[in-house]
Amino acid sequence: MKFTVYGENVTINEKMQAQIEERLSGLNKYVVIDEDQFAKVSVKVYGDSLKVEVNVPSKIGLLRSEVVHDDFTTAMDLAIDKLEDQIRRQKGRLSRRHKESLAESFYEENEEPDEIPVRTKTLYVEDMELDEAIVQMEMLSHSFFIFRDNDSEKVAVVYKRNDGGYGLIEVSE
């Protein structure tokens, strides 16, 4: 894993850089993070405190934490603790539901004509396998996830069913 560290109104010294790299490298004991991926750390002055934001892309999705504290070392420790909790929670969910098939991933504002306000989002559809889409959906705690299936190259939607299973909708064009 590579590191990108930004400081807004804060100078990132060598000691801070080394501490960030050492602590984030410890996440590899929980989940595999590609060597080419960049972990992004942002340190900002936030009132009288420091705000530390950490974003780490991994096989199970984007791990993100944000902590505000007076001391940089304490803020970094709390941010890492939050990331570890996210990994443990997600790993537990997957092991209960899809023990064998998904455990591998841990290793290797507009308006309508009726004047009703509608929240609009733009999605960028990514190519992935069905199992990866389920992991992303669970990680985001959403009830559905839109993706492009690697096998059929069609846009598809995976969703949670009321009976606890999953459903798949494939879009034909």
C-alpha positions in Angstrom: 0.0 0.0 0.0 1.2 3.5 -0.9 0.4 6.6 1.1 -0.7 10.1 0.2 -0.7 12.5 3.1 -2.2 16.0 2.9 -2.0 18.7 5.5 -4.3 21.8 5.4 -2.8 24.5 7.6 -0.7 21.8 9.2 2.9 20.8 8.3 3.3 17.1 8.1 6.7 16.3 9.5 8.7 13.1 9.1 7.6 11.7 12.5 3.9 12.2 11.6 4.5 10.6 8.2 6.2 7.6 9.8 3.5 7.1 12.3 0.8 7.2 9.6 2.6 4.6 7.5 3.3 2.3 10.4 -0.3 2.4 11.8 -1.9 1.9 8.4 0.4 -0.9 7.4 -1.0 -2.8 10.4 -4.3 -3.2 8.6 -2.8 -5.8 6.3 -3.2 -8.4 9.1 -7.0 -8.1 8.7 -7.5 -7.7 4.9 -5.4 -7.7 1.8 -4.7 -4.3 0.4 -3.1 -4.1 -3.1 0.4 -2.7 -3.2 -0.6 -0.3 -6.0 -3.5 1.2 -4.0 -3.1 4.6 -2.3 -4.2 5.2 1.3 -5.2 8.8 1.6 -4.8 10.7 4.9 -5.8 14.3 5.4 -4.9 16.3 8.4 -6.7 19.6 8.9 -7.0 22.3 11.5 -10.6 22.0 12.8 -11.3 24.8 15.3 -8.8 24.3 18.1 -8.3 20.6 17.2 -7.0 18.5 14.4 -9.2 16.5 12.1 -7.8 13.3 10.7 -9.5 11.7 7.7 -8.4 8.3 6.4 -9.5 6.6 3.2 -8.2 3.1 2.4 -9.3 1.2 -0.7 -9.4 -2.6 -0.1 -10.9 -5.8 -1.6 -14.0 -5.4 0.7 -14.6 -1.8 -0.3 -13.5 1.7 0.8 -12.6 1.9 4.5 -13.1 5.4 5.8 -12.7 7.1 9.2 -12.8 10.6 10.4 -11.7 11.8 13.9 -11.4 15.2 15.6 -9.0 15.5 18.6 -6.5 17.9 20.1 -3.6 15.5 19.8 -2.5 14.1 16.4 -1.3 10.7 17.8 -4.6 10.1 19.6 -6.6 11.2 16.6 -4.6 8.7 14.4 -5.1 5.9 16.9 -8.8 6.5 17.1 -9.0 6.6 13.3 -7.2 3.3 13.0 -9.5 1.8 15.7 -12.5 2.8 13.6 -11.1 1.2 10.5 -10.4 -2.0 12.4 -14.0 -2.0 13.7 -15.3 -1.6 10.2 -13.3 -4.6 9.0 -14.3 -6.8 11.9 -18.0 -6.0 11.5 -17.9 -6.6 7.7 -15.9 -9.8 8.1 -18.4 -11.1 10.7 -21.4 -10.3 8.4 -19.8 -12.1 5.5 -18.8 -15.1 7.5 -22.3 -15.6 8.8 -24.0 -15.2 5.4 -21.6 -16.4 2.8 -18.9 -18.2 4.7 -17.2 -20.0 1.8 -18.0 -17.9 -1.3 -17.2 -14.4 0.0 -14.5 -15.1 2.6 -11.9 -15.1 -0.3 -12.3 -11.4 -0.7 -10.5 -11.0 2.6 -7.6 -12.6 1.2 -6.3 -12.1 -1.9 -31.3 18.4 -6.3 -33.7 18.4 -9.4 -37.5 18.8 -9.6 -40.1 16.7 -11.4 -42.9 18.3 -13.5 -45.2 18.0 -10.4 -42.9 20.2 -8.4 -42.1 17.4 -6.0 -38.5 17.8 -4.8 -36.4 14.7 -5.7 -32.9 13.9 -4.5 -30.7 13.0 -7.6 -27.6 10.9 -7.5 -25.2 10.1 -10.4 -23.8 6.6 -10.4 -20.7 5.3 -12.1 -21.3 1.7 -12.9 -18.2 -0.5 -12.3 -17.4 -3.8 -13.8 -17.3 -6.6 -11.2 -18.4 -10.1 -10.3 -21.7 -10.7 -8.5 -19.9 -11.7 -5.2 -18.0 -8.4 -5.3 -21.2 -6.4 -5.8 -22.8 -8.2 -2.8 -19.8 -7.3 -0.7 -20.0 -3.6 -1.8 -23.7 -3.5 -1.0 -23.1 -5.0 2.5 -20.2 -2.7 3.2 -22.3 0.4 2.3 -25.3 -1.0 4.3 -27.6 -0.5 1.3 -30.5 -2.7 0.2 -29.4 -2.7 -3.5 -26.3 -2.2 -5.6 -25.9 -1.4 -9.3 -23.0 -2.8 -11.3 -21.9 -4.1 -14.7 -21.6 -7.9 -14.6 -18.2 -9.1 -15.9 -19.6 -12.2 -17.4 -22.6 -10.8 -19.4 -21.3 -7.2 -19.6 -24.8 -6.0 -18.8 -25.9 -3.6 -16.2 -27.4 -5.4 -13.2 -28.9 -4.7 -9.8 -28.3 -7.0 -6.8 -30.8 -6.5 -3.9 -31.7 -7.9 -0.5 -34.8 -10.0 -0.4 -37.2 -9.9 2.6 -36.5 -13.6 3.2 -32.8 -12.8 3.9 -31.5 -13.9 0.5 -30.4 -11.9 -2.5 -32.0 -11.2 -5.9 -30.5 -10.1 -9.2 -32.0 -8.0 -11.9 -30.3 -7.9 -15.2 -31.0 -5.0 -17.6 -31.5 -6.0 -21.3 -30.9 -3.2 -23.8 
